[in-house]
Amino acid sequence: MNRKFANPYIVFYPAVARDGMPFPINRSIRILQGSSFKEEQAWRGNIVVAKYNDGEAPFSSLIDASMADFAMLKNYFLTHGAPPIPRQVCNDKTVPQFLPTLPQS
């Protein structure tokens, strides 16, 4: 979100799966968007929204969200698609190099 709030929100979303495959479309946000849903801008995977206290050290302490926050978050997800994944991070043919590989068993 790009507005200055006294208690800002931050949205955590997955960018690249360990195996390089795209995450499934987030069903809850898909239903929320209804007829304005666009698959090319779909939110994928599990989305976590956190609300922070913007005191002396921004983003240092979580605070409880309430039902009043739902209206702002709903509006945000209705009007914003998922951020694009940079091509240098996500290559369709290979697993990104920054991810550790699991030992073969």
C-alpha positions in Angstrom: 0.0 0.0 0.0 1.3 3.4 -0.8 -0.5 5.7 1.6 0.9 7.0 4.8 -1.1 5.4 7.6 -0.5 5.8 11.4 -0.5 2.0 11.5 0.6 0.8 8.1 -0.1 -2.5 6.5 2.3 -4.8 4.7 1.3 -7.6 2.3 3.5 -10.7 2.2 3.0 -12.9 -0.9 5.0 -15.7 -2.5 7.0 -14.8 -5.6 8.7 -18.0 -6.8 8.1 -21.6 -5.6 11.0 -23.8 -4.8 10.4 -25.9 -7.8 9.9 -22.9 -10.1 6.2 -23.6 -10.8 3.6 -20.8 -10.3 1.5 -20.9 -7.2 -2.2 -21.6 -7.5 -4.5 -18.6 -7.7 -5.7 -17.4 -4.3 -9.3 -18.5 -4.2 -10.4 -16.0 -1.5 -9.1 -13.0 -3.4 -10.5 -14.4 -6.7 -14.0 -14.6 -5.2 -13.6 -11.1 -3.7 -12.7 -9.6 -7.1 -15.7 -11.2 -8.8 -16.2 -9.9 -12.4 -13.1 -7.6 -12.2 -10.8 -10.6 -11.8 -7.9 -10.7 -14.3 -5.9 -13.9 -14.5 -2.7 -12.2 -15.6 -2.8 -10.0 -12.4 -4.0 -12.7 -10.1 -2.8 -13.0 -6.5 -1.2 -16.4 -6.1 -0.5 -18.6 -3.1 -1.1 -17.7 0.6 -1.3 -14.0 1.3 -0.5 -12.6 4.7 -1.4 -9.1 5.6 0.2 -7.6 8.7 -0.6 -4.3 10.5 2.3 -2.6 12.2 2.8 0.1 14.8 4.6 3.0 13.1 6.4 4.3 16.1 10.1 5.1 16.5 11.2 2.0 14.6 8.8 1.4 11.7 7.6 -2.1 11.1 9.1 -3.3 14.4 5.9 -4.4 16.2 2.7 -6.0 15.0 -0.6 -4.8 16.2 -4.0 -6.5 16.2 -6.2 -5.9 13.1 -9.9 -5.4 13.5 -13.0 -5.8 11.4 -12.7 -2.1 10.5 -9.5 -2.9 8.7 -11.3 -5.4 6.4 -12.9 -2.6 4.3 -9.6 -1.0 3.5 -8.0 -4.3 2.7 -10.9 -5.5 0.6 -10.8 -2.2 -1.4 -7.0 -2.7 -1.9 -7.4 -6.2 -3.3 -10.4 -5.2 -5.4 -8.4 -2.4 -7.1 -4.9 -3.8 -7.2 -3.6 -6.8 -9.0 -0.5 -8.7 -7.7 2.8 -7.0 -8.3 4.6 -8.5 -11.3 7.5 -10.9 -10.6 10.7 -9.6 -12.2 11.9 -11.9 -15.0 15.4 -12.1 -13.6 14.0 -13.7 -10.4 11.5 -16.1 -12.2 12.7 -18.1 -15.1 10.2 -20.6 -16.4 12.8 -23.2 -17.3 15.1 -23.2 -14.2 14.8 -23.0 -10.5 16.1 -19.6 -9.3 19.7 -19.7 -8.1 19.1 -18.0 -4.7 16.9 -20.8 -3.4 18.7 -23.6 -1.6 18.4 -27.1 -3.0 17.0 -29.9 -1.0 19.2 -33.0 -0.5 18.0 -36.0 -2.6 16.9 -39.0 -0.5 
